[in-house]
Amino acid sequence: MPGLDILFLDDDQVVCEILAAQMKRLGHAVTVVTDPKAAVELLRSRNDFDVLVTDISMPGNLSGMDVATTAWGLSEGRIKIIFLTGFLDLTKFSEPLSELDYTYLKKPVRKAQLAEALTTGPTTLRVRASVPVDRS
């Protein structure tokens, strides 16, 4: 399987360095951003990423869920979404998501978990809600 083109969003620089290095060692191309607004701008200018790996909680007005919803819409449902979270249960988040398939991994993420999530289908978790308003 050829390497994937991954957009990786996390506001923690250390997490970015560690996980980006792991994904690169797995043979993937990784573009790292630490700001959700920068991620949205990048997705609007270049929506050909295979995968979005994103932390959920972010400082500011946009969350990883907002970025994922934007990515999903721009790619017309083609992009794979992988959420990273320090929380066990995503249902505690009240932020709206459109209906989409995604995988989530609990931090800290092991390389084997990340590799599996990148190469297999999503763990289907569906949340029905309206698409969030652009808060930029």
Secondary structure, 3 states (H helix, E strand, C coil): CCCCEEEEECCCHHHHHHHHHHHHHCCCEEEEECCHHHHHHHHHHCCCCCEEEEECCCCCCCCHHHHHHHHHHHCCCCCEEEEEECCCCHHHCCCCCCCCCCEEEECCCCHHHHHHHHHCCCCCCCCCCCCCCCCC
